[in-house]
Amino acid sequence: MVPLTHILGLSVILFGLGVAGFIVRRNIITIFMCIELMLNAVNLAFIGFSRYLGNLDGQIFVFFVIVVAAAEAAVGLAIIIAVQRNRETLSIDEIDSMKM
């Protein structure tokens, strides 16, 4: 069995990579993927704690996070496609106002 510290360490590394990518990158798609990476890091921590404590509460939280992530992906990708069609770019620097 993998120790909890290893699982949490991997979760922290993945979350840190997601935060760094969110702050550094200027492309909407990359930022969107970094948000998904952060959600998956939290899911990994929930599963690790759930296995360590021997109950299913963490796995139930993971199910709800996955549902929210799927809804966010559907709505987010629709917004990204609409912005790309109207602005013809996916750079955050060029999309700084909501005016079309």
C-alpha positions as CSV (number, residue, x, y, z in Angstrom):
1,M,0.0,0.0,0.0
2,V,1.3,3.5,-0.9
3,P,1.9,5.7,2.2
4,L,-0.4,8.7,2.6
5,T,2.6,11.1,2.6
6,H,3.5,10.0,-1.0
7,I,-0.1,10.5,-2.2
8,L,-0.3,13.9,-0.6
9,G,3.1,14.8,-1.9
10,L,2.1,14.0,-5.5
11,S,-1.2,15.9,-4.9
12,V,0.7,19.0,-3.8
13,I,3.1,18.8,-6.8
14,L,0.2,18.5,-9.2
15,F,-1.7,21.3,-7.6
16,G,1.5,23.5,-7.6
17,L,2.0,22.8,-11.3
18,G,-1.6,23.7,-12.0
19,V,-1.3,27.0,-10.1
20,A,2.0,27.8,-11.8
21,G,0.5,27.1,-15.2
22,F,-2.6,29.2,-14.4
23,I,-0.4,32.2,-13.4
24,V,2.2,32.0,-16.1
25,R,0.4,30.9,-19.2
26,R,-1.5,33.4,-21.4
27,N,-3.6,30.9,-23.5
28,I,-7.2,30.1,-22.5
29,I,-6.9,26.4,-23.3
30,T,-3.8,26.0,-21.2
31,I,-5.4,27.9,-18.3
32,F,-8.4,25.6,-18.6
33,M,-6.2,22.5,-18.5
34,C,-4.4,23.9,-15.4
35,I,-7.7,24.3,-13.6
36,E,-8.6,20.7,-14.4
37,L,-5.1,19.6,-13.1
38,M,-5.8,21.4,-9.8
39,L,-9.2,19.7,-9.5
40,N,-7.6,16.3,-10.1
41,A,-4.9,17.0,-7.5
42,V,-7.7,17.7,-5.0
43,N,-9.4,14.5,-6.1
44,L,-6.2,12.5,-5.4
45,A,-5.9,14.0,-1.9
46,F,-9.5,13.1,-1.2
47,I,-8.9,9.5,-2.3
48,G,-5.7,9.3,-0.3
49,F,-7.5,10.5,2.9
50,S,-10.4,8.2,2.2
51,R,-8.2,5.1,1.9
52,Y,-6.1,6.2,5.0
53,L,-9.2,6.7,7.2
54,G,-11.0,3.7,5.8
55,N,-14.3,5.4,4.9
56,L,-16.0,6.4,1.7
57,D,-16.6,10.1,2.4
58,G,-13.6,11.2,0.3
59,Q,-14.7,9.1,-2.6
60,I,-18.2,10.6,-2.4
61,F,-16.6,14.1,-2.6
62,V,-14.5,13.0,-5.6
63,F,-17.7,12.0,-7.4
64,F,-19.2,15.4,-6.8
65,V,-15.9,17.1,-7.9
66,I,-15.9,15.1,-11.1
67,V,-19.5,16.1,-11.8
68,V,-18.7,19.8,-11.3
69,A,-15.5,19.4,-13.5
70,A,-17.6,17.9,-16.3
71,A,-20.1,20.7,-16.1
72,E,-17.3,23.2,-16.0
73,A,-15.6,21.6,-19.0
74,A,-18.8,21.7,-21.1
75,V,-19.6,25.3,-20.3
76,G,-16.0,26.4,-20.4
77,L,-15.3,24.9,-23.8
78,A,-18.5,26.4,-25.2
79,I,-17.4,29.9,-24.0
80,I,-13.9,29.3,-25.3
81,I,-15.2,28.4,-28.8
82,A,-17.5,31.5,-28.8
83,V,-14.6,33.8,-27.8
84,Q,-12.3,32.3,-30.4
85,R,-15.0,32.7,-33.1
86,N,-15.6,36.3,-32.2
87,R,-12.1,37.5,-31.4
88,E,-10.1,35.0,-33.6
89,T,-7.6,34.6,-30.8
90,L,-7.2,32.7,-27.5
91,S,-4.6,35.0,-25.9
92,I,-5.7,36.4,-22.5
93,D,-3.8,39.7,-23.2
94,E,-6.0,40.4,-26.2
95,I,-9.2,39.4,-24.6
96,D,-9.2,41.8,-21.7
97,S,-12.8,43.2,-22.0
98,M,-16.2,41.7,-22.4
99,K,-17.1,43.9,-25.4
100,M,-17.4,41.9,-28.6
